Amino acid sequence: MIGANFRGNKLGNSIIVNVLCHLVKAKLRFINLSHNNINKLRYVGTNKNKTTSTTDVKSGDRYNLFARNVRILNIAYNKLTKIEGINSIRALHALTFSNNKITDFPKISGITGIIVLNLSSNEIGNIDREPQNQRI
């Protein structure tokens, strides 16, 4: 199995833990848990998975699954070259993208509550200024 789509069900916080425990051994390339009753999730970690992209072709935005509640997103130690599709996660306080292959500073202007941004050990060589009316 390379993918699992649980979109639009009634999965709650305790059920999702059981589902993920059973799927952890599978070689999943995507999992979609959007439009369920998952309302307490605060941390999403996909570190050390050899991930190469923050977007998913089939679902559009992989990290929009829990957009209302996620506070910490950890995608360290992967093979990312750029960061896309995270501006919709408005509640984020901490982003960790350390130890990847990111070359440009990510555009995170839509996320106004960022307290911690870790981009250490990447290949960033360019930081473009965003428009004056947007925050970084």
C-alpha positions as CSV (number, residue, x, y, z in Angstrom):
1,M,0.0,0.0,0.0
2,I,1.4,3.4,-1.0
3,G,-1.5,5.6,0.1
4,A,-4.4,5.9,2.5
5,N,-7.3,8.2,2.1
6,F,-9.5,8.7,5.2
7,R,-10.9,12.0,4.1
8,G,-14.5,12.9,5.1
9,N,-15.0,10.4,7.9
10,K,-15.8,10.7,11.6
11,L,-12.4,9.7,12.9
12,G,-11.6,11.3,16.2
13,N,-8.4,11.9,18.2
14,S,-8.2,8.4,19.9
15,I,-9.2,6.5,16.7
16,I,-6.6,8.2,14.6
17,V,-3.8,7.0,17.0
18,N,-4.8,3.4,16.4
19,V,-5.1,3.9,12.6
20,L,-1.6,5.5,12.4
21,C,-0.1,2.7,14.6
22,H,-1.3,0.1,12.0
23,L,-0.1,2.1,9.1
24,V,3.3,2.9,10.4
25,K,4.8,-0.3,8.9
26,A,3.4,0.4,5.5
27,K,5.5,2.2,2.9
28,L,3.0,5.0,2.6
29,R,3.7,7.9,0.2
30,F,0.6,9.8,1.3
31,I,-2.1,9.8,3.9
32,N,-5.1,12.1,3.9
33,L,-7.0,12.6,7.2
34,S,-8.7,15.8,6.3
35,H,-12.3,16.6,7.1
36,N,-12.5,14.3,10.2
37,N,-13.0,15.1,13.9
38,I,-9.3,15.5,14.7
39,N,-9.2,18.6,16.8
40,K,-6.5,18.2,19.4
41,L,-3.5,17.5,17.2
42,R,-0.8,20.0,17.9
43,Y,2.4,18.4,16.5
44,V,3.1,17.0,13.0
45,G,6.5,15.4,12.5
46,T,7.8,14.0,9.3
47,N,11.4,14.3,10.1
48,K,14.0,11.7,8.9
49,N,11.8,10.3,6.1
50,K,13.7,11.3,2.9
51,T,10.8,13.6,2.0
52,T,11.6,15.7,-1.1
53,S,8.6,18.0,-1.3
54,T,6.2,19.7,1.1
55,T,3.3,19.5,-1.4
56,D,1.5,16.4,-2.5
57,V,0.3,16.1,-6.1
58,K,-2.9,14.3,-5.3
59,S,-4.1,16.3,-2.3
60,G,-2.6,19.7,-3.2
61,D,-1.4,20.5,0.3
62,R,-0.1,17.7,2.5
63,Y,0.2,19.8,5.6
64,N,-3.3,21.3,5.4
65,L,-4.6,18.2,7.0
66,F,-4.9,19.7,10.4
67,A,-4.5,23.4,9.5
68,R,-6.6,24.7,12.4
69,N,-4.7,23.2,15.3
70,V,-1.1,22.3,14.4
71,R,1.4,24.4,16.4
72,I,4.6,22.6,15.6
73,L,5.7,21.3,12.2
74,N,9.0,19.3,12.1
75,I,10.3,18.3,8.7
76,A,14.0,18.1,9.6
77,Y,16.5,15.7,8.1
78,N,14.8,15.1,4.8
79,K,15.8,16.1,1.2
80,L,13.6,19.2,0.7
81,T,14.9,21.7,-1.8
82,K,12.0,24.2,-1.3
83,I,9.1,24.8,1.0
84,E,5.6,25.1,-0.4
85,G,2.0,24.8,0.7
86,I,2.4,25.7,4.4
87,N,0.9,29.2,4.4
88,S,-2.6,27.8,5.2
89,I,-1.5,26.5,8.6
90,R,-2.2,29.7,10.4
91,A,-1.8,28.4,14.0
92,L,1.9,27.4,13.6
93,H,4.3,28.7,16.2
94,A,7.3,26.6,15.3
95,L,8.7,25.4,12.0
96,T,11.7,23.1,11.8
97,F,13.2,22.5,8.3
98,S,16.8,22.0,9.5
99,N,19.2,19.6,7.7
100,N,17.5,19.6,4.3
101,K,18.7,21.0,0.9
102,I,16.6,24.2,0.9
103,T,18.2,26.9,-1.4
104,D,15.8,29.8,-1.0
105,F,14.2,31.4,2.1
106,P,10.6,30.2,2.3
107,K,7.6,32.5,1.8
108,I,5.8,32.2,5.1
109,S,4.0,35.6,5.2
110,G,0.6,34.1,5.8
111,I,1.7,32.5,9.1
112,T,1.8,35.5,11.5
113,G,2.3,33.6,14.8
114,I,5.7,32.1,14.1
115,I,8.0,32.2,17.1
116,V,10.6,29.6,16.1
117,L,11.9,29.1,12.5
118,N,14.7,26.6,12.2
119,L,16.4,26.5,8.8
120,S,19.9,25.5,10.0
121,S,22.1,23.2,7.9
122,N,20.5,23.9,4.5
123,E,21.9,25.4,1.3
124,I,20.1,28.8,1.5
125,G,21.9,31.4,-0.6
126,N,19.1,33.8,-1.3
127,I,16.6,35.7,0.9
128,D,14.1,37.6,-1.2
129,R,12.2,40.5,0.5
130,E,8.5,40.1,0.6
131,P,6.1,43.0,0.0
132,Q,6.0,45.6,2.8
133,N,2.5,44.8,3.8
134,Q,3.3,41.2,4.6
135,R,5.1,39.9,7.7
136,I,7.8,37.3,7.8
